[in-house]
């Protein structure tokens, strides 16, 4: 590809994809809402969010798995199928793609009167699409916009040219198009095209981020696109983040580190003590951390400790208080029955979400707040 790329549609998903949804049954409503020209009826409905919506027909058209060659747009890059949550614009082809089993990516969101970038974690899928020749950025954008809103997503932030470049970032000031470019440049690609680094100042950019809650988590979608430098193909960067269970407990603090922390700081936070969500039964993966805790206690029989349970802010304070207390008690019981540490040397305390070490506004922060601490008497 000789011309420069200024892509991006970004879909961030923090949930297991929901059943299929199509926009075929809501075209009239979409056309009235966006108030496009009298021909808009023929241009909206070419992107589908594969999530259920009230009144959607089971046999409504869906673009997932659409013919890559539709619209004379060429062939897909091998291996670049659509993500199940959000399809491509009809007739678009995959220029390049990539993925990460577990990583984080920034999403542009509203922050008061300004905007900011918020990190989301999970399994990441990247797609760079090229729309069929002759399609305008506005036409492609309206389709993505309609697919998200009619798929039950709540908008976090959206802008249209030239308003996008008037956005003010509170976290790291800079032009909007630079932030958009970094989304593309920092993504993981199987085949990276150096032309993706050559991004001129855009004058026809569109962007939307949206979010949808489901039984298994939250799906966050971030979409931005622009006209190709040559004006022939609309470029779309699509990034989907699915919630994923990271393999925890792979790093264990040893007994010496625990002892040193207790002497120097009077406490230590332990993240290798694992429980299922809303449960107080220790998972088998907790054994290495429990063993090191026991070794530290046996190395200095004179010390006594509080075993303190901490939660994130999900749920009520009362429920978290009970849960954190039960988890602390489970650790004390395990150390006593499995590692022969006298119960008299340990006191279980649960403090719910009253002592966070990070913001509860992201999954990363909540993960840091869910912990067990050893605190000297």
Secondary structure as UniProt FT lines:
FT   STRAND          9..14
FT   HELIX           24..26
FT   HELIX           27..34
FT   TURN            38..39
FT   HELIX           40..42
FT   TURN            54..55
FT   TURN            58..59
FT   TURN            64..65
FT   TURN            68..69
FT   HELIX           70..72
FT   TURN            78..79
FT   TURN            90..91
FT   STRAND          93..111
FT   TURN            112..113
FT   STRAND          114..130
FT   TURN            133..134
FT   HELIX           137..150
FT   TURN            151..152
FT   STRAND          154..160
FT   TURN            161..162
FT   HELIX           163..166
FT   HELIX           176..185
FT   HELIX           194..197
FT   STRAND          206..214
FT   TURN            215..216
FT   STRAND          217..227
FT   TURN            229..230
FT   STRAND          234..242
FT   HELIX           255..265
FT   STRAND          267..270
FT   TURN            277..278
FT   HELIX           284..286
FT   HELIX           287..299
FT   TURN            301..302
FT   STRAND          305..310
FT   HELIX           317..339
FT   HELIX           343..345
FT   STRAND          346..350
FT   TURN            352..353
FT   TURN            360..361
FT   HELIX           363..369
FT   STRAND          371..376
//
